[in-house]
């Protein structure tokens, strides 16, 4: 390692299964699965809408979005559209989440309560541009990792760990 490089924890298939077994609900299982297989950044997962999932082609579409009444404006880090193939097992989780998820919420991982809060803040003019639509995801991931005994020794597991694991 170079002096400025830090050691990374890469999530093994066994650790992934431990995390999936400890995931509290379908939303978390789907989020973990999509992070693991797509290499998506946390901001991409937080801002993911159902319009960004192409079930027919099996793709996650990362793209810029203009503000509408339903969704906030968002730009991916690299500002370019990216189509990421998604395996059937993850697509099946996404389909189940969509079928059982809150009606009228365009975001894949947003609860109905959070969506109402975001919409209320937007309507009141109190929503800050660039603010993440979801919160506490890192804290909750770290709690899940402790519960599953994943990454408890050595480098921390973060959402970026899933990206590095997938890309590697």
N, C-alpha and C positions, 0 to 999 in steps of 0.2 A: 504494500500500500504506500502511496505517496503520502507526504506529511499532511496534506489538506484533505485527503480521502478519509471517509469514515467507514467503519465496518457496517455491512448491511445484514439484516436477517432476511433470508429468503424462505418463504413459506413452503414447506414440503407438502406433498399430497396428504400425508398422515396428519399434519397440523391443520390443513384445510378441512379435513373430515372432522377433526376434533372441534374446530370452530363451528362448523355446520351443525354438529350434534348439540352444541351449547347455545346456538342462536335462539333468542327468545320467541321468535315468531317468523311467519312467512316473509314479511317485509325484510327482516334482517338476513334470512337465508338467501333471498334473492339478491340483496345488495352485496353480500359477501361473494356469492357466485359470480355476479356480473363483474365485480372488481377483480376477482381472481382470473377470469377468462378473457377479459377485454383489455386490461391495462389502462382503463379509464382513470382519469384524475378525479379526485374527490369533488371538485367543482363541477365536473361533467356529470357525475352521478347525482349530485344535489339538484342540478338544473335539468335533469332528464325528464322529458315529457313522453306521454304515450305516443305522440306523433313521431318521436325519434326512434321508435322500435318498428322495424319492418319484419313482421312475423312471417310473411310469405317468403322473403329472401333470406331470413335468418340474420338480420343485420341490426347493429346498434349504429345510429347515425349521429355523429357529433357535428353540430353546425350552429352557426350564429342564429339568434332569434330576435326579432323585433318585438317591442312591447305591444301587448294587446290587452283587452279587458281581462282575459283569463290568466295570462302569464307575464312575467317580468322580462325585460330585455336581458339578453345574455350573449357574451362572446367567448368562444373557447380561447385558451391561451395562445394557440398558434394561428387563430383567426381563419383557419381553413376547414372545410368540410372533410370529415373522415368517416368512412364506412368500415365498421369492424364486424367481421363474422362472429356469430355467437353459436355455441354448440346447442344441440337439441335439449339437453338437460336444463340449461339455463333458460332457454326459450320457454320450456314447459313451466318453470317456476314463474317467469314473467306472465305467462298466460293465466296461471292460477291466481297470481297477485292481482292482475287486472280484473278477473272475474269476481274476486271477493273484496276488492278494494272499494274505497268510498266513491260513490257516484258523483260526477261533476268535478272531480279533482284531476286536472290535466297532468300533474306531476306524478311520476312513477313511485317515488319513495316518500311523498308527503302525506301526512295524516289529514283527515278532514278538519280537525281542530286547528292544526298548524296552517292549513290553507285559508281557513276563515280569518285567522289572525293576520296573515300576510295581506289578504285582500282588504281587511279593515284598515290596516296601516297605510296601504296604498291609497285607499279612498280618502283617508284623513290627511294625505300629503305628508305622512310621517315615515314613509319607506325611503331609506337611503339607497341611492343607486350603488350597485356593487355589493350590497349586503347579501350574505348567503341566505337562501330560502330555508335551509335547515340548520339546526344548531346541535351542539353536543355530540356530534358523530364521532369525533376523536376520543372524547372521554368515554363514551359508551363502547367503542371498539377496544380500548385499553381494559375496561372492566371485563368484557367478553374474553379477551386474551388471558387475563388472570384466571378467570373461571375455567377456561379450557386448558390452562397450563401451556400456553403457546407464547414463546418469546419472553418468558419470565427471566431467562438468563441471557446475558449478552445484549445486543442492540435492541432498542425499542421497536415494536411493531406499530406502524402507522398505516394510514390509507395508502401512502406512497409505496410502502412495502409491497402491497399487492401489485402495483404498477411495475415495480422493479422485478418482482417475481415473474410476472407474465411476460415481460419483454425479454427477460433472460431465458 
